[in-house]
Amino acid sequence: MTKEVIVGSRDSALALWQTNWVVDKLREIYPEINFKIVTLKTKGDKILDVALAKIGDKGLFTKELEHALLNHKIDMAVHSMKDLPTVLPEGLKIGAFCEREYPGDVLISPKGYKFSDLPHGAKIGTSSLRRIAQLLAVRPDLEMISLRGNLSTRFRKMEEMGLDGIVLAFAGVKRLGLANKITEKLSFDFCLPAVGQGSIGVEIREDDTFMEKLLEPLNHLETNRAIRAERAFLKRLEGGCQIPIGALGKVREGGLYLKGVVASLEGKVILKGETHGSIDEPEKLGIRLAEELLAKGADKILETIRCDENG
């Protein structure tokens, strides 16, 4: 009898691209298994007129899929790794960290501006506090415009609002075949990505050894180690996805290298650090870098932001 595996996904174009990518890979490896995709709308998909930071909830794009997993309605859930909170619901775990696409952010300008060429007071659209803080740290004159929605919505709003540019993750733009619209990749020197950005994550039930084994071929070692270090860094700082924290892990020369940043909301205070260590102890590396930034005053920045959010 053919085994059927139910794969859960958000219903956005990008989420479905990612889910189909995972399923296509699995079908190649396991032609005898019938993979079926089911889609769900998450809270983050339904509330589009409010900035994510103001909704104030972790797991905005994952909770509904996680409930379906725990209730055995689906066998695995495909996510953008950067959407997965650092603490997963009890009984769930990450079954695969898929090989990472280029993790950085890009500027898309209908007027062809590179970041350094943007005129004084240029209007830039993004919904990310991390991007806003890091970009304002370099260019405090920029006017940051809150922009949410799927990629086609953001492109339309960019035109309608007469923005000078928008900032997006390279991976999503490329995956939807829009890489030709990219004006410039933003340098990691002043804009570190979100934790996990560029990787697709597959979440499963902790006790599901069949799914764990099934996903082994998609669990990319270097991506796994790099993102585990980033997630440990974020977790130690207790930052959800809506606090200005960026990180980038990389495996090179047999070691694991990690950069991190914590910024105040307006980008007036930026704390950066980097460290390296064993590829086999990614969590230790992430915690170590977080401790270094906390010692430099990151705790004061984060406390101020939490007070602002709660106030």
GIFENNOR-V965302 format. One line per field, one symbol per residue. ss: DSSP state (a for helix, b for strand, c for the rest). burial: I if it has 24 or more other ideal C-beta (glycine too) atoms within 12 Angstrom, else O. A space follows every 50 residues. Layout:
ss->???
burial->???
This chain:
ss->cccbbbbbbbccaaaaaaaaaaaaaaaaaccccbbbbbbbccaaaacccc caaaacccccccaaaaaaaacccccbbbbbaaaccccccccbbbbbbccc ccccbbbbccccccaaacccccbbbcccaaaaaaaaaaccccbbbccccc aaaaaaaaaaccccbbbbbaaaaaacccaaaccbbccccccccccccccb bbbbbcccaaaaaaaaaaccaaaaaaaaaaaaaaaaccccccccbbbbbb bbccbbbbbbbbbccccccbbbbbbbbbcccaaaaaaaaaaaaaaaaaaa aaaaaaaaaac
burial->OOOOIIIIIIIIIIIIIIIOIIIOIIOOOIOOOOIOIIIIOIIIIOOOOO IIIOIIOIIIIIIIIIOIIIOOOIIIIIIIIIIIIIOIIOOIIIIIIIII IIIIIIIIIIOOIOIOOIOOOIIIIIIIIIIIIIIIIIIOOIIIIIIIII IOIIIOIIOOOOIIIIIIIIIIIIIIOIOOIIIIIIOIOIIIIIIIIIII IIIIIOOIOOIIOIIOOIIIOIIIIIIIIIIIIIIIIOIIIIIIIIIIII IOOOOIIIIIIIIIIOIOIIIIIIIIIOIOOIIIIIIIIIOIIIOOOIOO IIOOIOOOOOO
